Amino acid sequence: MGGQTRVLFGIGGMVDPKHLQRLIGNGQHPVTGEQLGRLWRVYQPMTDEYRQAA
């Protein structure tokens, strides 16, 4: 099956840096820009005060 990606999935061509940014950087569909899945969670950094309170 190796080397048949284009035939199996109907894909090919060069990858545009803009598309990589959408997919990897923003979690969006590379062509349409539609959001894929959920955004990454952002946690507050733990401070010494927070650790002592826990």
C-alpha positions as CSV (number, residue, x, y, z in Angstrom):
1,M,0.0,0.0,0.0
2,G,3.0,2.3,0.4
3,G,3.2,5.1,-2.1
4,Q,-0.5,4.9,-3.1
5,T,-1.8,7.7,-0.9
6,R,-2.8,9.8,-3.9
7,V,-4.8,7.0,-5.4
8,L,-6.4,5.8,-2.2
9,F,-7.4,9.1,-0.8
10,G,-7.6,11.3,-3.9
11,I,-5.1,13.8,-2.6
12,G,-1.9,15.3,-3.9
13,G,-0.1,18.6,-4.6
14,M,1.9,21.0,-2.5
15,V,1.0,22.0,1.0
16,D,0.6,25.8,1.4
17,P,2.1,27.3,4.6
18,K,-1.3,29.0,5.2
19,H,-3.0,25.6,5.2
20,L,-0.5,24.3,7.7
21,Q,-1.1,27.3,10.0
22,R,-4.9,26.7,9.9
23,L,-4.6,23.0,10.6
24,I,-1.8,22.8,13.1
25,G,-1.7,26.3,14.5
26,N,-5.4,27.0,14.7
27,G,-7.1,23.6,14.6
28,Q,-9.1,24.6,11.6
29,H,-9.9,22.9,8.3
30,P,-6.9,23.8,6.0
31,V,-9.1,24.9,3.1
32,T,-12.4,26.1,4.5
33,G,-11.1,27.5,7.8
34,E,-13.9,25.7,9.7
35,Q,-13.0,25.0,13.4
36,L,-12.2,21.3,13.9
37,G,-13.1,19.8,17.3
38,R,-12.7,21.9,20.4
39,L,-10.2,24.6,21.2
40,W,-7.3,23.6,23.5
41,R,-7.9,24.2,27.2
42,V,-6.0,27.0,28.8
43,Y,-5.1,26.5,32.4
44,Q,-4.0,29.2,34.9
45,P,-0.4,28.8,35.8
46,M,0.1,27.5,39.3
47,T,1.6,30.0,41.8
48,D,3.1,29.3,45.1
49,E,0.0,30.7,46.8
50,Y,-2.3,28.4,44.8
51,R,-0.2,25.3,45.7
52,Q,-0.2,26.2,49.4
53,A,-4.0,26.6,49.3
54,A,-4.5,23.2,47.6
